[in-house]
């Protein structure tokens, strides 16, 4: 697992807060940056990839044993 440009810790937050916080953070990042979202809400496994598809960002990977964590390229 390579190091992301940014880590967004959303552990303990319930749906839809991880996606909302990701959406708020993305505008401040340069194109091509990788954000790792730490989110232990089970809905994040579906919500984050779906948000990427809707917003045109690239969902890179899910790391189920690392937080769990989700990598997104903006």
N, C-alpha and C positions, 0 to 999 in steps of 0.2 A: 504494500500500500504506500504510494508516494505521498509526499507532503503537499497539502493544499495551500493555496495562497491565503485563505481565510478560513477560520473555524467559527461556526455559529452554534453555540450551545443552547439547544432548545429542550434539554432533558427536563422532565417534570411538567412540560406544557402539553396540553391536550388539544386535539383537533378543534379548530383550524390554525391555532397559534404558530406552530412550526412553519407552515407555508406562508402565513402572513409576515412573520419575521424575516423569512428568506426574501420575500418580495420587497420588503422595505430596505434590505441590505444591498440587493443587486444593483440599484442605480448608482451607488457610490463606488462600484468596482470597475476596473478596466475590462474591455472586451477580451475574452479568452481566459479570464481568471477562473480558478477552481475554488469553489466553496464546499467545505465539508459541513454538513448539518448533522449535529448530534441530536437525535430525537428518539425517545423511548416510547412514544405513543405508537401503538401498532398501526394506526391509520396512516402514519407518515410513510410507511412502505408503499402505499398506494397513492397517497396525496402528492408526494414530492415528484415522482415520475410523471403523474398526470399534469401537474402544474408546469413542468418542463415542456411537455408536448404543447400545451395551450399557449405558452409564452415564447416558444422558439428557442429555449435553452437546451443544452445537451445533458441528459442524465447519464453520468459516467458509470457509477457503480453503487451497489449497496454493500455495506460491510456489517452483516448481522451480528457479529461478535465483537464489534468495536464501538459499543455505545448504545444501540446500533448507530451507524453512521451512513450518510448518503452523500455522494460526490456529484456536484453539478458544475458544468462549465457554462459561464455566462457570456 
